[in-house]
């Protein structure tokens, strides 16, 4: 199968969306599918306001059109709602081409953390964006319920996986800090609610792995915490495995892939009982969810690391990718309808490009 994945989030960005898409593309190619990723690196870009490390594409419709025309995919998946996602959606609607979407990020909550934009306004935009997709994929049952309550339709599940060979229990001597070590891994940004973790009175040490716009401010505000910066691959896995408890203070993530990575390393999770953690953490077995985050940390330290590892072993990228493939053609209907196929074949290629 030829699959086009359109995403405004791609390498070298480091976040859960990019990791999910990257691992899915790798798994699809191992299954001998032909995958084309339409991503910002193929376009002229500008830095996203407040997130300069995220690049947004300038006027991408013409090139997105050309890439889709030349590839002629059997399935089109639009992963994000940014400039590239909008361009691909516009092309599909213009030519009556079926497509799927996914909802990775609670963008309205992220936006409200920075600007006084009502949630209803942001959700109205997202509802319109996803309304024409044959299916919109979400990671968890809680996220599905939340979107359905806000009027989204055609919601299906696309779970996540973890590389259990990379993320595994290891020697904890990497970090020579007082124990227990409570660790956060991810973007250091306002929407991650890191104050809720860093302000806790906990024994041992607090470690922040990652980078982002709030790092300098938080380092000054919490000098007792250790900030080790962005880590990737083997070094990321080693840092995670060196922790005694993984703290996930975010209240806005749709999943929190890094929680699975921590569990695969045998590290229990402490988090709030909100969307994301409630569908990843087995209460009292692989982690503790509580509105008192300090209590959750202390109780999670008592859990068995082997139970965490066992849970992660049942969540592979192969399983997640099989679910993704099923969602692309759940009703076995071709992406290109007879009308769209005829029009695309008859229309001169230059007319697909503005």
N, C-alpha and C positions, 0 to 999 in steps of 0.2 A: 504494500500500500504506500502511496505517496502522501505524506502528511506535511502540511504547512502549519507552523506554529508562529504566531505573531505576538511579540512581547516587547514592551517598552522597558522591561527589566531584564538585563542580561549581563554576562561577565564584561568588565571586571568587578561589577557590583557584588557585594557579599551580603546576602540576605536569604530568608527562607523561600521567597518566590524564585529567585535565581537557582538556588540549590534544587528545588523541586523540579523545575523545568530542565535543568542540566542533567539530572539523574534520569528523568523520564526520557529525554532524547537519547541518552546513552543506552538505556534499556530497549528502546524502540529499534535502534540501529542494530543491536545484538540479535534482535528478532528478524532482521533483514528487511525492515521497513526503510523506505527512503524519506528522510526528514529534512526539510528546509526551515531554518529558523530565520525569521525576518526580525532583526533587532537593531538597536541604535547604532551599532558599529558600522552599518551599511549606509549611513546617512550623515549629512551635516547636522550637528547638534549644538545645543546651548545648555548651560548648567541650570538645573531646576532651582528655583528660588528656595532658599533655606536648606537645600540639599545639593550643594554644588557637585558632589561626587556622582550624582545621578544626572545623566545626560538625556535631554529630550530632543526629538527630531524636528528639524525645520521643514514645514510644508512637505510631508512625505508621500502624499497621495500618488503622485506621478510614478515614483519609483516602486511603491508598493504594488500599484496596478501592473507595472511591467513585470515585476518578480512573480506575481501570482499568475499572470498570463503565460509567462514562459514555463513555469513549473507545472501548471495545470494539475493541482493536487486532487487526490481522491477524498481528502478531508481537510478542512480548515478549522484550526482552533485559535481563537483570539484570547490571549491570556491576561491582558491588561486593558485598562480603559483610557490609556494615554493617547498621544498623537498617532502612534503606529496602530494601536487597536482601533481608533476611530477611523483611520484611513482604510484599514482592511474591512471593517464593518460597512463603510460606505460603498466600497467596491462590491462586496457581496450583495448588498441590497440593490445596487444599480443593475446587477446582472442576474438577479434571482438565484443566487448561489447560497446553499445552506451552509451554516457554520455553527460551531459550539463556542461557548465562552467559559471562563472560570472566574470565581470571585475569591481572590487571595487575601485582600487587605481591607480592613474596615476604614476605608478612605474617609468617610464622613467624620468619624471620630478623630482621625489624625488631623484633618483639616481644622476641625473645631478647636483642637489644642493650640492652633497657631493663629486662627482668624475667627472673628465672631460671625461665622456662617452657620445658620440653623441646620440641624441634622436633616430636617424634612426637605430642605432645598437640595442638599447633596444626594440624599437617597432618591429624590425624584429624578435627578440626572442619571444615576446608576440604574434605576428601574427602567428608564427609557433605553439606555445603552444595551441592557441584557434582554429586553423584551422580544427582540427579533431572533434571538438565538434559539435553535431547536432544543438545546439543553444548556443549562448553566451548572457547572460543576463546583461543588464546595467540599471542604475537607471533613466536616463533622456533622453529626445530627443536630447539634445545638445551633450551628451556623445555618443549616437548612431551615430550622424552625424560625429563626430570627428573620431571615429574608422572606420567608413565606408570610410572616406576620406583617411585613412591610409591603406586601403586594407583589413580590417577585413570583414568577411562575416557572415551570419546567425545570425545577431544581433536582439535580441528581448528585450522588455521592462520588467523590474521587479522593480516596484516602491517601496517606503519605507513607513513605518507607524510610529506612535507615540502612546505611552501609555497615553491617555488623562486623565486617572484617576490619574496617578502619576504626570504627568506634567500638572499643572493647575494653574490658578491665585491664589496667596496667599498673606498674609500680607508681606509687604516689609520692616518690621522692623528688619529682620535678620542682615542686614549690617548697622552698625552705622557709615556711611561715608557721606561726603558731596555729595549732589545730583546735577545733575543727575548722575547715576551710569552706565557707559559703561562697558560691560562685555564680555570677551572671555571665552569659555569653550572648552577644547580639549587638545590634545598633545602640549607640549611646545617644539617645534622642529623647525629646520630651515625652513622646507618646508611649515610651517604654516604662514610664512611671518608676524610674530608678530611685527617686527619693524615698519611696516606700520601703525599699530594701536598704539603702545606704544609711538611713536614719535609725535603723533598728539597733537596739542594744543587745549584741550577741557575743557569746564567747568566741575566742579564736580570731580568725581573719576573714575579711571580705575581699574578694577578687573580682575585678571587672575585666572581661576579655572582649575586645571590640573597639570600635571607633565610631565617631559621629559628631554632629554639631554641638552636642551638650557636654562633650568630654572635658574641655578646659574648665568650664564653669563647675562641673561636678568634682573635678580633682581639687580645685581650690576650696570648695565647700566641705568636702569630706577627705581631708588629708590622711586620715587613718586607713583609708581603703587603698588597695593596690591595683593600679591600672596597668595592664600589661600590653595594651594595644591590640591591633588586629592580628589574628592568627588564622592560618589556613592549613588544610590537609592534616598531615601527621602531627604537626605541632599543636593544632587545634584539638585533635583527639587526645594528645598527651595532657594538655591542660585540663580538659574536661575530666579525664580519668583521675587526675590528681585531686579533684574536689571531694569533699565529704557529703555535701548537699548542693543541689542546683536550685537556685532561687529564680523564679519567673514572676516578676512583679507586674507585668503588663496586664491591663484590663481590656485591651482592644485587639489583640491578635486573633486571627481566625483559626489558627492551629498551634503554632509554636513548634516548628520542626526540631529545634534544638533540644526540646524536652525529650524527644525520642532518642536523640544522639546521646544525651546524658544518661538515659536509662540503659542504653546499649553498653555504656561504660560502667554500669553497675552503680550509678549515682542516683539516689532518690531525689524527687522533686518536691519543692515547697512552692505553693502558688495560691492565688485567690480562686474561689470557686466561681469562675466565669467562663465564657465561651473560649474554647481552646483547651485549657487545662482540664475542664470537666469531661472532655471526650478523650483525653490522652492518659490521664493519671488514674490508676486504680486506688481509690481512697484507702489509706491504711496499709497498702501492699507495696505499691511502687512510689507512693508519695502521699503528701497530706495537703488538702485544700482547706483553707480557713480564712475568714475575714481578718483574723489576727495573724498577720504574716509571720511575726516572731514566734508565735506558738507553732505554726506550721513548720518552721525551720527546725525548732527543737524536737518536735515529734518525728519529723522525717529522718532525723539523724539516727533514730532507733530502728529503722527498717532494714530488712535483709537485702544487701546488694544483689544476691543471686536471683531474687524475685524480679528485680528491675531488669536484669539481663535476660531472663527467661521471657519476659513480656516483649522486649524489643525484638527477640528472635522471631516472633510471629508477625513482624511488620517489615516486610522486605520491599524493595523497589520493584521487584518482579511482580509481586501481587498488586501493588499500586498501579503499575503500568498496564496490567491486564484489565483492571477496572477502567482506566482511561480509554483504552482501545474499545471496550464494550460501549462506553458512552458516546464515542464518535458516531457509531452506526447502530444504536440500540434498536431502531425500528427497521434496519436493513434498507433504508431509502438512500439512493445515491445523493451525493453532495450536489451535483449538477442535475437540475431537473431537465426534462427534454427541451423545454422552452429555452432555458439558459444555455444548454449545450449547443443548440442550433444557432442561437444568437452569437455566442462566442466564436463559433467556427466561421460564421458568415461575416462577422464584423472585422474590418481591417484592424490589425494590431495597433496601429497608430491611434485609433479612436478609443482605445482603452487607456490612453495616457493623456492627461490634461497638460 
